[in-house]
Amino acid sequence: MKITTVDAFTNKPFSGNPAGVVVLEKPAEEVLMQNIASEMNLAETAFLYPLKDGFHLRWFTPQMEVKLCGHATLASAHVLWEKGYLPKTKQAVFHTLSGKLIAKKKEDWITLDFPAIFLQKAETPEFLKEGLGVEIIEVYAHESGYLIVGVENENIVRELNPDFNKLTEAGSLVIVTTKSSYEEFDFISRVFAPAFGINEDPVTGAAHCCLAPYWSEKLGKRDFVAYQASKRGGLLKLRLEGNRVKLTGQAISVLEGELNL
């Protein structure tokens, strides 16, 4: 069983968000996939196997399976084309817990077609005030547990030092965002997911499925260039099309190995 580590939403090794990708011949036992993901200890490890009309795809954090993961989907598509499982001219079709997802390649860029996630304005929970320790302008929430936290400026986002024990109460992603002070980006963000065993996620596709509708309402536009300001950092191009978000990024393979099982 071979595994590839791919840095997603970047074209430089050791930046972006690393994901493990395992291409199987047939379904694997869930406990095995979870054990491999725990052993890899990356934000997500993706497992896929071929179907008649695409690939079945599942994502696991070191602690649990998740319903949607952008960077591991981008990494999976990258591996399919790089290793010759698919011609580079053919789109990658994935069947997942979030429905059918499609990836297309154009030169060095990969575009994912994902569902948009629309959040509603909400009261600020006490654990967010204590966990972030900064002034919060507004909070938007989703039934899945996703939270968008708006703050005043970019320095606040970049200098955040959260109390992750407090943020565990969120149960899902805590997405802190503000308008960028740099002309090349529309907005920046950082994403914390201690409830999933990930204190800070380097670059998060699912979070940008929330951020695209949020910033579309704020800025009155549909196309964005976003930067996730984690230590590794990552760039995403976004387009909101109705209830879908087109996420475009790059990827690079950095490590290959075999699992001795």
Secondary structure by P-SEA (a helix, b strand, c coil): cbbbbbbcccccccccbbbbbbbccccccaaaaaaaaaaacccbbbbbbbcccbbbbbbbcccccccccaaaaaaaaaaaaaaccccccbbbbbbccccbbbbbbcccbbbbbbbbbbbccccccaaaaaaacccccbbbbcccbbbbbbbccaaaaaacccccccccccccccccccccccccccccbbbbbcccccccccccaaaaaaaaaaaaaacccccccccccccccbbbbbbbcccbbbbbbbbbbcbbbbbcc
